[in-house]
Amino acid sequence: MRHTTSEDAAELRRRAERLRECAREARALARRLGPYVDDAAKKAAPRAADFRTGNDANAI
């Protein structure tokens, strides 16, 4: 089993903070993109259903 040194612990703390920072940025982007994605998904859903039922004319 490997022993953790203070340098290893410090590196893990830096990596954890960077991961938290990236998660905050991702949440902020998701909030801004959410309405756009919701609208696109609503428009695509009927077209995807057409494709599944064999009506390829309106398929995505």
PyMOL Python script that loads the backbone (N, CA, C, O; Angstrom):
from pymol import cmd

cmd.read_pdbstr("""\
ATOM      1  N   MET A   1       0.833  -1.171   0.000  1.00  0.00           N
ATOM      2  CA  MET A   1       0.000   0.000   0.000  1.00  0.00           C
ATOM      3  C   MET A   1       0.887   1.248   0.000  1.00  0.00           C
ATOM      4  O   MET A   1       1.894   1.309   0.705  1.00  0.00           O
ATOM      5  N   ARG A   2       0.503   2.216  -0.786  1.00  0.00           N
ATOM      6  CA  ARG A   2       1.307   3.425  -0.931  1.00  0.00           C
ATOM      7  C   ARG A   2       1.005   4.414   0.190  1.00  0.00           C
ATOM      8  O   ARG A   2      -0.151   4.616   0.560  1.00  0.00           O
ATOM      9  N   HIS A   3       2.047   5.021   0.720  1.00  0.00           N
ATOM     10  CA  HIS A   3       1.871   6.044   1.738  1.00  0.00           C
ATOM     11  C   HIS A   3       1.717   7.400   1.063  1.00  0.00           C
ATOM     12  O   HIS A   3       2.453   7.720   0.129  1.00  0.00           O
ATOM     13  N   THR A   4       0.779   8.182   1.523  1.00  0.00           N
ATOM     14  CA  THR A   4       0.545   9.499   0.965  1.00  0.00           C
ATOM     15  C   THR A   4       1.456  10.516   1.637  1.00  0.00           C
ATOM     16  O   THR A   4       1.492  10.630   2.862  1.00  0.00           O
ATOM     17  N   THR A   5       2.179  11.239   0.821  1.00  0.00           N
ATOM     18  CA  THR A   5       3.039  12.288   1.359  1.00  0.00           C
ATOM     19  C   THR A   5       2.271  13.602   1.371  1.00  0.00           C
ATOM     20  O   THR A   5       1.176  13.693   0.815  1.00  0.00           O
ATOM     21  N   SER A   6       2.839  14.610   2.000  1.00  0.00           N
ATOM     22  CA  SER A   6       2.180  15.916   2.036  1.00  0.00           C
ATOM     23  C   SER A   6       2.081  16.512   0.631  1.00  0.00           C
ATOM     24  O   SER A   6       1.128  17.227   0.320  1.00  0.00           O
ATOM     25  N   GLU A   7       3.080  16.211  -0.224  1.00  0.00           N
ATOM     26  CA  GLU A   7       3.019  16.689  -1.611  1.00  0.00           C
ATOM     27  C   GLU A   7       1.877  16.020  -2.368  1.00  0.00           C
ATOM     28  O   GLU A   7       1.178  16.669  -3.147  1.00  0.00           O
ATOM     29  N   ASP A   8       1.689  14.722  -2.138  1.00  0.00           N
ATOM     30  CA  ASP A   8       0.580  14.011  -2.786  1.00  0.00           C
ATOM     31  C   ASP A   8      -0.749  14.590  -2.327  1.00  0.00           C
ATOM     32  O   ASP A   8      -1.650  14.797  -3.140  1.00  0.00           O
ATOM     33  N   ALA A   9      -0.877  14.851  -1.045  1.00  0.00           N
ATOM     34  CA  ALA A   9      -2.116  15.409  -0.502  1.00  0.00           C
ATOM     35  C   ALA A   9      -2.370  16.795  -1.078  1.00  0.00           C
ATOM     36  O   ALA A   9      -3.505  17.127  -1.420  1.00  0.00           O
ATOM     37  N   ALA A  10      -1.319  17.610  -1.187  1.00  0.00           N
ATOM     38  CA  ALA A  10      -1.474  18.945  -1.754  1.00  0.00           C
ATOM     39  C   ALA A  10      -1.903  18.863  -3.219  1.00  0.00           C
ATOM     40  O   ALA A  10      -2.743  19.644  -3.665  1.00  0.00           O
ATOM     41  N   GLU A  11      -1.336  17.937  -3.952  1.00  0.00           N
ATOM     42  CA  GLU A  11      -1.719  17.753  -5.360  1.00  0.00           C
ATOM     43  C   GLU A  11      -3.170  17.325  -5.462  1.00  0.00           C
ATOM     44  O   GLU A  11      -3.899  17.815  -6.324  1.00  0.00           O
ATOM     45  N   LEU A  12      -3.597  16.430  -4.607  1.00  0.00           N
ATOM     46  CA  LEU A  12      -5.001  16.004  -4.614  1.00  0.00           C
ATOM     47  C   LEU A  12      -5.928  17.165  -4.292  1.00  0.00           C
ATOM     48  O   LEU A  12      -6.993  17.287  -4.897  1.00  0.00           O
ATOM     49  N   ARG A  13      -5.544  18.022  -3.348  1.00  0.00           N
ATOM     50  CA  ARG A  13      -6.364  19.189  -3.031  1.00  0.00           C
ATOM     51  C   ARG A  13      -6.442  20.138  -4.223  1.00  0.00           C
ATOM     52  O   ARG A  13      -7.513  20.677  -4.504  1.00  0.00           O
ATOM     53  N   ARG A  14      -5.332  20.355  -4.931  1.00  0.00           N
ATOM     54  CA  ARG A  14      -5.339  21.214  -6.124  1.00  0.00           C
ATOM     55  C   ARG A  14      -6.242  20.632  -7.207  1.00  0.00           C
ATOM     56  O   ARG A  14      -7.023  21.345  -7.836  1.00  0.00           O
ATOM     57  N   ARG A  15      -6.121  19.343  -7.408  1.00  0.00           N
ATOM     58  CA  ARG A  15      -6.950  18.690  -8.428  1.00  0.00           C
ATOM     59  C   ARG A  15      -8.428  18.746  -8.067  1.00  0.00           C
ATOM     60  O   ARG A  15      -9.277  18.957  -8.933  1.00  0.00           O
ATOM     61  N   ALA A  16      -8.732  18.556  -6.790  1.00  0.00           N
ATOM     62  CA  ALA A  16     -10.120  18.619  -6.335  1.00  0.00           C
ATOM     63  C   ALA A  16     -10.689  20.023  -6.537  1.00  0.00           C
ATOM     64  O   ALA A  16     -11.825  20.176  -6.985  1.00  0.00           O
ATOM     65  N   GLU A  17      -9.902  21.043  -6.209  1.00  0.00           N
ATOM     66  CA  GLU A  17     -10.363  22.425  -6.397  1.00  0.00           C
ATOM     67  C   GLU A  17     -10.578  22.712  -7.880  1.00  0.00           C
ATOM     68  O   GLU A  17     -11.558  23.363  -8.244  1.00  0.00           O
ATOM     69  N   ARG A  18      -9.692  22.243  -8.729  1.00  0.00           N
ATOM     70  CA  ARG A  18      -9.852  22.437 -10.183  1.00  0.00           C
ATOM     71  C   ARG A  18     -11.115  21.740 -10.678  1.00  0.00           C
ATOM     72  O   ARG A  18     -11.840  22.282 -11.512  1.00  0.00           O
ATOM     73  N   LEU A  19     -11.373  20.556 -10.174  1.00  0.00           N
ATOM     74  CA  LEU A  19     -12.586  19.832 -10.552  1.00  0.00           C
ATOM     75  C   LEU A  19     -13.832  20.593 -10.112  1.00  0.00           C
ATOM     76  O   LEU A  19     -14.801  20.681 -10.864  1.00  0.00           O
ATOM     77  N   ARG A  20     -13.814  21.143  -8.898  1.00  0.00           N
ATOM     78  CA  ARG A  20     -14.956  21.932  -8.428  1.00  0.00           C
ATOM     79  C   ARG A  20     -15.146  23.177  -9.296  1.00  0.00           C
ATOM     80  O   ARG A  20     -16.274  23.553  -9.613  1.00  0.00           O
ATOM     81  N   GLU A  21     -14.038  23.812  -9.676  1.00  0.00           N
ATOM     82  CA  GLU A  21     -14.110  24.993 -10.537  1.00  0.00           C
ATOM     83  C   GLU A  21     -14.729  24.641 -11.885  1.00  0.00           C
ATOM     84  O   GLU A  21     -15.577  25.374 -12.394  1.00  0.00           O
ATOM     85  N   CYS A  22     -14.308  23.534 -12.454  1.00  0.00           N
ATOM     86  CA  CYS A  22     -14.874  23.089 -13.737  1.00  0.00           C
ATOM     87  C   CYS A  22     -16.361  22.772 -13.602  1.00  0.00           C
ATOM     88  O   CYS A  22     -17.144  23.072 -14.504  1.00  0.00           O
ATOM     89  N   ALA A  23     -16.748  22.174 -12.495  1.00  0.00           N
ATOM     90  CA  ALA A  23     -18.156  21.860 -12.262  1.00  0.00           C
ATOM     91  C   ALA A  23     -18.985  23.138 -12.161  1.00  0.00           C
ATOM     92  O   ALA A  23     -20.096  23.194 -12.686  1.00  0.00           O
ATOM     93  N   ARG A  24     -18.454  24.170 -11.486  1.00  0.00           N
ATOM     94  CA  ARG A  24     -19.162  25.455 -11.400  1.00  0.00           C
ATOM     95  C   ARG A  24     -19.344  26.058 -12.788  1.00  0.00           C
ATOM     96  O   ARG A  24     -20.423  26.550 -13.118  1.00  0.00           O
ATOM     97  N   GLU A  25     -18.300  26.020 -13.593  1.00  0.00           N
ATOM     98  CA  GLU A  25     -18.392  26.553 -14.955  1.00  0.00           C
ATOM     99  C   GLU A  25     -19.405  25.772 -15.786  1.00  0.00           C
ATOM    100  O   GLU A  25     -20.165  26.359 -16.557  1.00  0.00           O
ATOM    101  N   ALA A  26     -19.416  24.463 -15.632  1.00  0.00           N
ATOM    102  CA  ALA A  26     -20.354  23.628 -16.380  1.00  0.00           C
ATOM    103  C   ALA A  26     -21.794  23.939 -15.991  1.00  0.00           C
ATOM    104  O   ALA A  26     -22.673  24.002 -16.851  1.00  0.00           O
ATOM    105  N   ARG A  27     -22.036  24.134 -14.696  1.00  0.00           N
ATOM    106  CA  ARG A  27     -23.394  24.484 -14.253  1.00  0.00           C
ATOM    107  C   ARG A  27     -23.825  25.835 -14.818  1.00  0.00           C
ATOM    108  O   ARG A  27     -24.973  25.998 -15.231  1.00  0.00           O
ATOM    109  N   ALA A  28     -22.911  26.801 -14.838  1.00  0.00           N
ATOM    110  CA  ALA A  28     -23.237  28.118 -15.389  1.00  0.00           C
ATOM    111  C   ALA A  28     -23.558  28.014 -16.880  1.00  0.00           C
ATOM    112  O   ALA A  28     -24.511  28.630 -17.357  1.00  0.00           O
ATOM    113  N   LEU A  29     -22.769  27.242 -17.609  1.00  0.00           N
ATOM    114  CA  LEU A  29     -23.039  27.049 -19.039  1.00  0.00           C
ATOM    115  C   LEU A  29     -24.368  26.338 -19.254  1.00  0.00           C
ATOM    116  O   LEU A  29     -25.129  26.690 -20.156  1.00  0.00           O
ATOM    117  N   ALA A  30     -24.642  25.353 -18.436  1.00  0.00           N
ATOM    118  CA  ALA A  30     -25.893  24.603 -18.577  1.00  0.00           C
ATOM    119  C   ALA A  30     -27.099  25.508 -18.352  1.00  0.00           C
ATOM    120  O   ALA A  30     -28.112  25.374 -19.038  1.00  0.00           O
ATOM    121  N   ARG A  31     -26.996  26.430 -17.394  1.00  0.00           N
ATOM    122  CA  ARG A  31     -28.103  27.360 -17.156  1.00  0.00           C
ATOM    123  C   ARG A  31     -28.357  28.230 -18.380  1.00  0.00           C
ATOM    124  O   ARG A  31     -29.507  28.483 -18.737  1.00  0.00           O
ATOM    125  N   ARG A  32     -27.289  28.687 -19.022  1.00  0.00           N
ATOM    126  CA  ARG A  32     -27.445  29.546 -20.201  1.00  0.00           C
ATOM    127  C   ARG A  32     -27.928  28.764 -21.413  1.00  0.00           C
ATOM    128  O   ARG A  32     -28.711  29.277 -22.212  1.00  0.00           O
ATOM    129  N   LEU A  33     -27.469  27.532 -21.556  1.00  0.00           N
ATOM    130  CA  LEU A  33     -27.835  26.730 -22.725  1.00  0.00           C
ATOM    131  C   LEU A  33     -29.166  26.001 -22.566  1.00  0.00           C
ATOM    132  O   LEU A  33     -29.766  25.580 -23.555  1.00  0.00           O
ATOM    133  N   GLY A  34     -29.620  25.853 -21.345  1.00  0.00           N
ATOM    134  CA  GLY A  34     -30.834  25.086 -21.065  1.00  0.00           C
ATOM    135  C   GLY A  34     -32.019  25.454 -21.931  1.00  0.00           C
ATOM    136  O   GLY A  34     -32.599  24.573 -22.565  1.00  0.00           O
ATOM    137  N   PRO A  35     -32.409  26.735 -21.986  1.00  0.00           N
ATOM    138  CA  PRO A  35     -33.574  27.093 -22.807  1.00  0.00           C
ATOM    139  C   PRO A  35     -33.385  26.752 -24.281  1.00  0.00           C
ATOM    140  O   PRO A  35     -34.331  26.316 -24.938  1.00  0.00           O
ATOM    141  N   TYR A  36     -32.194  26.942 -24.803  1.00  0.00           N
ATOM    142  CA  TYR A  36     -31.937  26.608 -26.200  1.00  0.00           C
ATOM    143  C   TYR A  36     -32.088  25.106 -26.435  1.00  0.00           C
ATOM    144  O   TYR A  36     -32.729  24.682 -27.397  1.00  0.00           O
ATOM    145  N   VAL A  37     -31.498  24.314 -25.557  1.00  0.00           N
ATOM    146  CA  VAL A  37     -31.556  22.862 -25.709  1.00  0.00           C
ATOM    147  C   VAL A  37     -32.992  22.366 -25.534  1.00  0.00           C
ATOM    148  O   VAL A  37     -33.435  21.481 -26.265  1.00  0.00           O
ATOM    149  N   ASP A  38     -33.719  22.933 -24.567  1.00  0.00           N
ATOM    150  CA  ASP A  38     -35.116  22.534 -24.362  1.00  0.00           C
ATOM    151  C   ASP A  38     -35.942  22.791 -25.610  1.00  0.00           C
ATOM    152  O   ASP A  38     -36.731  21.942 -26.025  1.00  0.00           O
ATOM    153  N   ASP A  39     -35.760  23.973 -26.214  1.00  0.00           N
ATOM    154  CA  ASP A  39     -36.503  24.319 -27.421  1.00  0.00           C
ATOM    155  C   ASP A  39     -36.146  23.382 -28.571  1.00  0.00           C
ATOM    156  O   ASP A  39     -37.031  22.903 -29.281  1.00  0.00           O
ATOM    157  N   ALA A  40     -34.864  23.121 -28.756  1.00  0.00           N
ATOM    158  CA  ALA A  40     -34.433  22.219 -29.832  1.00  0.00           C
ATOM    159  C   ALA A  40     -34.966  20.804 -29.615  1.00  0.00           C
ATOM    160  O   ALA A  40     -35.358  20.131 -30.568  1.00  0.00           O
ATOM    161  N   ALA A  41     -34.980  20.359 -28.369  1.00  0.00           N
ATOM    162  CA  ALA A  41     -35.485  19.011 -28.076  1.00  0.00           C
ATOM    163  C   ALA A  41     -36.985  18.919 -28.353  1.00  0.00           C
ATOM    164  O   ALA A  41     -37.460  17.905 -28.866  1.00  0.00           O
ATOM    165  N   LYS A  42     -37.726  19.963 -28.019  1.00  0.00           N
ATOM    166  CA  LYS A  42     -39.172  19.963 -28.284  1.00  0.00           C
ATOM    167  C   LYS A  42     -39.443  19.892 -29.786  1.00  0.00           C
ATOM    168  O   LYS A  42     -40.365  19.207 -30.230  1.00  0.00           O
ATOM    169  N   LYS A  43     -38.625  20.612 -30.562  1.00  0.00           N
ATOM    170  CA  LYS A  43     -38.803  20.591 -32.015  1.00  0.00           C
ATOM    171  C   LYS A  43     -38.387  19.250 -32.611  1.00  0.00           C
ATOM    172  O   LYS A  43     -38.978  18.798 -33.592  1.00  0.00           O
ATOM    173  N   ALA A  44     -37.384  18.617 -32.032  1.00  0.00           N
ATOM    174  CA  ALA A  44     -36.859  17.367 -32.595  1.00  0.00           C
ATOM    175  C   ALA A  44     -37.716  16.167 -32.230  1.00  0.00           C
ATOM    176  O   ALA A  44     -37.756  15.201 -32.992  1.00  0.00           O
ATOM    177  N   ALA A  45     -38.402  16.192 -31.094  1.00  0.00           N
ATOM    178  CA  ALA A  45     -39.148  15.017 -30.623  1.00  0.00           C
ATOM    179  C   ALA A  45     -40.166  14.518 -31.641  1.00  0.00           C
ATOM    180  O   ALA A  45     -40.185  13.318 -31.918  1.00  0.00           O
ATOM    181  N   PRO A  46     -41.020  15.379 -32.218  1.00  0.00           N
ATOM    182  CA  PRO A  46     -41.979  14.854 -33.211  1.00  0.00           C
ATOM    183  C   PRO A  46     -41.281  14.290 -34.444  1.00  0.00           C
ATOM    184  O   PRO A  46     -41.735  13.300 -35.018  1.00  0.00           O
ATOM    185  N   ARG A  47     -40.181  14.915 -34.852  1.00  0.00           N
ATOM    186  CA  ARG A  47     -39.452  14.428 -36.019  1.00  0.00           C
ATOM    187  C   ARG A  47     -38.827  13.065 -35.739  1.00  0.00           C
ATOM    188  O   ARG A  47     -38.793  12.207 -36.622  1.00  0.00           O
ATOM    189  N   ALA A  48     -38.339  12.861 -34.536  1.00  0.00           N
ATOM    190  CA  ALA A  48     -37.770  11.560 -34.177  1.00  0.00           C
ATOM    191  C   ALA A  48     -38.868  10.506 -34.161  1.00  0.00           C
ATOM    192  O   ALA A  48     -38.645   9.369 -34.577  1.00  0.00           O
ATOM    193  N   ALA A  49     -40.053  10.878 -33.683  1.00  0.00           N
ATOM    194  CA  ALA A  49     -41.179   9.932 -33.677  1.00  0.00           C
ATOM    195  C   ALA A  49     -41.561   9.547 -35.101  1.00  0.00           C
ATOM    196  O   ALA A  49     -41.870   8.386 -35.368  1.00  0.00           O
ATOM    197  N   ASP A  50     -41.541  10.520 -36.020  1.00  0.00           N
ATOM    198  CA  ASP A  50     -41.831  10.212 -37.429  1.00  0.00           C
ATOM    199  C   ASP A  50     -40.840   9.191 -37.966  1.00  0.00           C
ATOM    200  O   ASP A  50     -41.223   8.268 -38.684  1.00  0.00           O
ATOM    201  N   PHE A  51     -39.582   9.353 -37.624  1.00  0.00           N
ATOM    202  CA  PHE A  51     -38.562   8.430 -38.109  1.00  0.00           C
ATOM    203  C   PHE A  51     -38.826   7.018 -37.588  1.00  0.00           C
ATOM    204  O   PHE A  51     -38.696   6.044 -38.330  1.00  0.00           O
ATOM    205  N   ARG A  52     -39.196   6.910 -36.316  1.00  0.00           N
ATOM    206  CA  ARG A  52     -39.457   5.580 -35.736  1.00  0.00           C
ATOM    207  C   ARG A  52     -40.666   4.918 -36.365  1.00  0.00           C
ATOM    208  O   ARG A  52     -40.729   3.690 -36.424  1.00  0.00           O
ATOM    209  N   THR A  53     -41.638   5.706 -36.842  1.00  0.00           N
ATOM    210  CA  THR A  53     -42.854   5.116 -37.425  1.00  0.00           C
ATOM    211  C   THR A  53     -42.745   4.944 -38.932  1.00  0.00           C
ATOM    212  O   THR A  53     -43.704   4.521 -39.578  1.00  0.00           O
ATOM    213  N   GLY A  54     -41.574   5.272 -39.505  1.00  0.00           N
ATOM    214  CA  GLY A  54     -41.363   5.028 -40.920  1.00  0.00           C
ATOM    215  C   GLY A  54     -41.585   6.218 -41.827  1.00  0.00           C
ATOM    216  O   GLY A  54     -41.406   6.100 -43.039  1.00  0.00           O
ATOM    217  N   ASN A  55     -41.969   7.363 -41.281  1.00  0.00           N
ATOM    218  CA  ASN A  55     -42.156   8.565 -42.083  1.00  0.00           C
ATOM    219  C   ASN A  55     -40.831   9.317 -42.129  1.00  0.00           C
ATOM    220  O   ASN A  55     -40.597  10.222 -41.328  1.00  0.00           O
ATOM    221  N   ASP A  56     -39.981   8.945 -43.052  1.00  0.00           N
ATOM    222  CA  ASP A  56     -38.617   9.508 -43.123  1.00  0.00           C
ATOM    223  C   ASP A  56     -38.593  10.948 -43.657  1.00  0.00           C
ATOM    224  O   ASP A  56     -37.557  11.605 -43.561  1.00  0.00           O
ATOM    225  N   ALA A  57     -39.678  11.449 -44.204  1.00  0.00           N
ATOM    226  CA  ALA A  57     -39.682  12.787 -44.797  1.00  0.00           C
ATOM    227  C   ALA A  57     -39.370  13.862 -43.756  1.00  0.00           C
ATOM    228  O   ALA A  57     -38.695  14.843 -44.066  1.00  0.00           O
ATOM    229  N   ASN A  58     -39.845  13.689 -42.555  1.00  0.00           N
ATOM    230  CA  ASN A  58     -39.613  14.689 -41.498  1.00  0.00           C
ATOM    231  C   ASN A  58     -38.536  14.270 -40.524  1.00  0.00           C
ATOM    232  O   ASN A  58     -38.332  14.937 -39.510  1.00  0.00           O
ATOM    233  N   ALA A  59     -37.854  13.202 -40.800  1.00  0.00           N
ATOM    234  CA  ALA A  59     -36.849  12.687 -39.856  1.00  0.00           C
ATOM    235  C   ALA A  59     -35.693  13.656 -39.708  1.00  0.00           C
ATOM    236  O   ALA A  59     -35.415  14.470 -40.588  1.00  0.00           O
ATOM    237  N   ILE A  60     -35.046  13.546 -38.601  1.00  0.00           N
ATOM    238  CA  ILE A  60     -33.894  14.404 -38.290  1.00  0.00           C
ATOM    239  C   ILE A  60     -32.748  14.026 -39.211  1.00  0.00           C
ATOM    240  O   ILE A  60     -31.671  14.617 -39.131  1.00  0.00           O
TER     241      ILE A  60
END
""", "prot")
cmd.dss("prot")
cmd.show_as("cartoon", "prot")
cmd.util.cbc("prot")
cmd.orient("prot")
